[in-house]
Amino acid sequence: MNTISFQGIEGSFHHEVAIGYFGQDQRWLGRDHFGEVFDDVEQRRAEYGVVAIENSNVGTIVGNLDHFERVNLQIVAEVYLSVQQCLLIHPDATIDSITEVRSHPMALDQCRGYLRNQLAWDRIEVSDTAGAAKWIMDQSATHVAAIGSALAANVYGMSIAARSIQQDATNQTRFWVLANESEGVHPGLTNIESKKGSISFETSHDSGALADALVAMKASGWNLTKIESRPVPEVPWRYRFYCDMELSSKTSLPEIVSSLNSLEQQEIIESSRVLGVYPVNHF
Amino acid sequence: MNTISFQGIEGSFHHEVAIGYFGQDQRWLGRDHFGEVFDDVEQRRAEYGVVAIENSNVGTIVGNLDHFERVNLQIVAEVYLSVQQCLLIHPDATIDSITEVRSHPMALDQCRGYLRNQLAWDRIEVSDTAGAAKWIMDQSATHVAAIGSALAANVYGMSIAARSIQQDATNQTRFWVLANESEGVHPGLTNIESKKGSISFETSHDSGALADALVAMKASGWNLTKIESRPVPEVPWRYRFYCDMELSSKTSLPEIVSSLNSLEQQEIIESSRVLGVYPVNHF
């Protein structure tokens, strides 16, 4: 049994991902803020952390890239979740008794098509989908529905009045599993589809250094899939670049470290880091 | 006289930038949301719009990149503002009578060092720095201070009790001036320091297409300074890339369009757009 730190409370989408990856039988540590999850793992209060890094509609959660500069952790797996929103009600309630719906603003927005048929319902925005579910049970609020995960219904003993009520069937979220050690720690992984790597670096001040760096990476056989620029603190308009790459199954972490070292010696990049070399898993 | 649409109310940092660029004698159209500024210019309710695109500490305001996909506008200038936060009080107040401070959470955070010496003050978070200033005057609230710009003090007739109280002297924000036409429209520009261009594109599905695209751009003499990946709506994990580039003074917009067309014909990139070729101005 491991201790797993995640953002949110039990029944949240982070908790759903963590159960899918590690199984039910773990010690769960739900946190209000992403930064606490990074700290839990680095300070060994938890063996693993689970954090969302990107949503296919909304984009990157850039604050979680920035946390990597504070703590020295490794990404040990990437996990994808297709967000399935459900309408959750008290077990003594029926859908006809509902006059109010509560959820996170993003979840309410994702279900705007469904809610257009329920115009009489008041909409209350709260900070957490699972928190809305828990509140209904704590208050025995039979007139209120929550929008959240099937897991939240399970955790809090609620009825699911409707399933898959989100507007966009393609909405997915990408999560990273974090640990202190770098390789060989994928306890929950049964279905490895591909291998990826993530790195961060700054470039030299030379014109065209970023293009040079990406060319060298392509020559190493790394297929760059995504790049983000994040500000370097207190140095206006200097950036730290975050790259995700598809790797061949035989590319190893030491090989990537060595390629980055060589780019540093050529003064194309500086302050490079490998955030992880990891398998990819879909539920 | 032109009509200038900007985010915020009179006295906001956007208004400060717009006055610096266009001068005082304009028609001002303050808006709650950035999207309205884009719409105002496209629908010709305003000749120009002013929107923040990036802060040197916080990073890019990615929603404003996304707005470019909805509307067909051009960036006609880039303007930098060093954020100077002031403590603003009612002209009948003294600093000793203050028991509460109001501002935007980001402004309160930027002034955390100054506020550490004023622990007895209650802190109230509001959505708008200039709005906090206006509220104090509307309410004749002599016990409340706002954190905001010197311009807000001027607009609302307030006293400046302290200047430059922000923590980080390097904090700058980068703004874009938007218009329908592309070139030759820089009415307020007196001090052109350099020339930049911004483009957006998707890449082909080929491995390494992004590196190929950046190499071709480097060969054209464009110095890539920044790149962002934004999700393509409803196509999970496809990205639209936004690049800012430093250009030589003689690089023209048609030249960039022609280079991008050539990359499209080679099937390296697709759906490319030039967001603007524009001069850079610091206040």
Interface residues (C-beta under 8 A of the other chain):
Chain A: E54 N55 S56 N57 V58 G59 T60 V62 D168 T170 N171 Q172 R174 S207 G208 L210 A211 D212 L214 V215 M217 K218 N223 L224 T225 K226 I227 E228 S229 R230 P231 P233 E234 V235 P236 W237 Y239 F241 E246
Chain B: E54 N55 S56 N57 V58 G59 T60 V62 D168 T170 N171 Q172 R174 S207 G208 L210 A211 D212 L214 V215 M217 K218 N223 L224 T225 K226 I227 E228 S229 R230 P231 P233 E234 V235 P236 W237 Y239 F241 E246
